[in-house]
Each structure stands twice: as structure tokens, then as C-alpha cells.
């Protein structure tokens, strides 16, 4: 695999982890505040969708490794 593509894939993996951490942080903050905020839940879902999209990009970039 091209080094530039591998670097991009690694950076995207890091971004996916950051999105997962941020989603959990948002939910923990809502729980700590004692609120069942629909806004917090919606934000967590949005961050999770973004993480999944980034993970799909990582998978696409990794396809060359399997072939």
C-alpha cells in the first residue's frame, strides 16, 4: 500500500476513536447533570454516525491490503 494512503488510513482511524470518545463524553456529561436530554442523545447519535462513516472509509482504504 502507498505510504500516503496508509498514513491517511491511520489518521482516519484516530479520528474514529476521537469521535467515539467524544460521543461517550457527551453521554456521561448528560448523566452527570442528571438530565435525560434529547439533545445529548441526538448529538451522541450524530457523532456515532460520523464515526461509522469514518470507519467505512478506513475499511475501503484497507481493501488493498487484503487483495
N, C-alpha and C positions, 0 to 999 in steps of 0.2 A: 504494500500500500504506500502511496505517496506520503512523504513526511508531512506535507502541509495538510493533507486530508486527515491523517492520524492526529495531528495537533488539534485540528478543528473538532474532531470527534471527542478528544479528551476534554476540551474546553466545554463542549456541549454537555458532556456527562457531569461536569462540575456544576454547570448551570442547572441541570435537572435536580441535582442534590440540593442546591440552594433553594430552588422552588419548593421542594418537599419540606425542607426545614422551615421555610417561611410560612407555608400552609399550616404546619403544626404549631408554630409560634402564634399565629393568629387565633387558632382554636384554643390554645392554652390561655391566651390573654382574655378571651371571651369567658372561659370557665372561671378564671381567677377573679374576674369582675362580677361573677355571679349572674351574668346575663346570657340568655339564650337568644342572642342577637341573630336575626335573619340575615343581617348584613355580613356578620362574621362568617356565617355558614356559606353564603353566596360567594364571598371572597375566597374562602377555602376551596370551594368547587372550581372557581375560575383559575386559581393557582395550580390546582391538581390537573385541570385540563391542559394548561400550559406545560406542565411537567411531562405529561403523557405525549404531547406533541413533540417536545424536545427529545424524549426517549425514542420516539419513532424515527426522528432524524438520525439519531445515533445508530439505530438498527439499520437504517438504509445505508449509512456510510460504512457499516461493518460488513455488509453483504459481500464485498470484495474479498474479505478475509476468509470466508467460507468456501469460495469458489475456487 
